[in-house]
C-alpha cells in the first residue's frame, strides 16, 4: 500500500513539473498580452516582402476572436488591427536589435514605425 501511494505521489509530482514548464510560457504570454510588453510586429506581403513593421513599447497585443488577426491600441489611441501574414516577437531587456533580427529585419528594427 505504501509503495502504491509513493508511486502515485511520484507520478503527480512529475505531472506537476511538466505542467509548470508549459504554464510558465502561458503565464508570460498572458501577462504580456494583458498588461503590456515591448514588441516588434512585422506584416508581410504574400511573397514575403515587408509591408510594415511596428516597434511597440509597453503595449498589450490581443488576438481577434474567430480571426487570424491581432490588434493593439496605438499611443495616440487608435486601434490597429492586422491580419494575414505577420510575425511578432516580444522584446526583453530592451534588446530591440536582437529581437528585430529574430524577425529577419536587416536594420535592427530601425525600419519600423514607432
C-alpha positions in Angstrom: 0.0 0.0 0.0 2.8 2.4 0.9 4.6 1.6 -2.4 1.4 2.4 -4.3 0.9 5.7 -2.5 4.6 6.6 -3.2 4.2 5.8 -6.8 1.1 7.9 -7.1 2.8 10.8 -5.4 5.8 10.4 -7.8 3.5 10.5 -10.8 1.7 13.5 -9.5 4.9 15.4 -8.9 6.2 14.5 -12.4 2.9 15.6 -14.0 3.0 18.9 -11.9 6.6 19.7 -13.0 5.7 19.1 -16.7 2.7 21.3 -16.4 4.7 24.0 -14.7 7.0 24.3 -17.7 4.0 24.8 -20.1 2.3 27.1 -17.6 5.3 29.4 -17.3 5.2 30.1 -21.0 1.4 30.6 -20.9 1.6 32.9 -17.9 4.4 35.0 -19.5 2.3 35.3 -22.7 -0.9 36.1 -20.9 0.9 38.7 -18.8 2.4 40.3 -21.9 -0.9 40.4 -23.7 -3.0 41.7 -20.8 -0.6 44.1 -19.1 1.7 45.2 -21.9 5.2 44.5 -23.1 7.6 45.6 -25.7 7.0 44.1 -29.1 8.1 44.2 -32.7 5.4 43.3 -35.1 6.1 42.7 -38.8 3.4 42.5 -41.5 4.4 40.7 -44.8 3.1 40.6 -48.3 2.1 37.1 -49.7 5.5 37.0 -51.4 7.3 37.6 -48.1 8.2 41.2 -48.7 7.8 43.7 -45.9 4.7 45.8 -45.8 5.2 47.5 -42.5 6.6 46.9 -39.0 6.0 48.5 -35.6 8.1 48.9 -32.5 5.6 48.9 -29.6 6.6 49.9 -26.1 4.5 48.7 -23.1 1.7 47.6 -25.4 -0.9 44.9 -24.9 -1.5 42.9 -28.1 -4.5 40.6 -28.3 -5.8 38.1 -30.8 -9.0 38.9 -32.6 -11.7 36.3 -31.9 -12.6 34.0 -34.9 -9.8 35.5 -37.0 -6.1 35.2 -37.7 -5.7 38.8 -36.8 -4.3 40.7 -33.8 -4.9 44.2 -32.5 -3.4 46.8 -30.2 -4.0 50.4 -29.2 -1.5 53.0 -30.5 -0.1 55.6 -28.2 -2.4 58.1 -29.9 -5.5 56.0 -29.0 -6.1 54.4 -32.4 -7.0 50.7 -32.6 -4.6 48.9 -35.0 -5.9 45.7 -36.5 -3.7 43.5 -38.8 -4.3 40.0 -40.1 -2.8 37.7 -42.7 1.0 37.3 -42.9 2.5 38.7 -39.8 5.0 37.8 -37.1 5.8 39.3 -33.7 8.4 38.9 -31.1 8.4 40.1 -27.5 11.4 42.3 -26.7 13.2 41.5 -23.5 15.7 43.6 -21.7 15.4 46.5 -24.1 17.3 44.5 -26.8 15.4 45.7 -29.8 18.2 44.9 -32.3 18.3 41.2 -31.4 14.5 40.9 -31.4 14.4 42.6 -34.8 17.0 40.1 -36.2 14.7 37.3 -35.0 12.1 38.6 -37.5 14.6 39.0 -40.3 14.8 42.8 -40.2 18.2 43.8 -41.6 18.4 47.3 -40.0 17.9 46.1 -36.4 14.3 47.4 -36.4 15.2 50.9 -37.5 12.9 50.5 -40.5 9.9 50.1 -38.1 7.3 52.7 -37.1 7.5 53.8 -33.5 
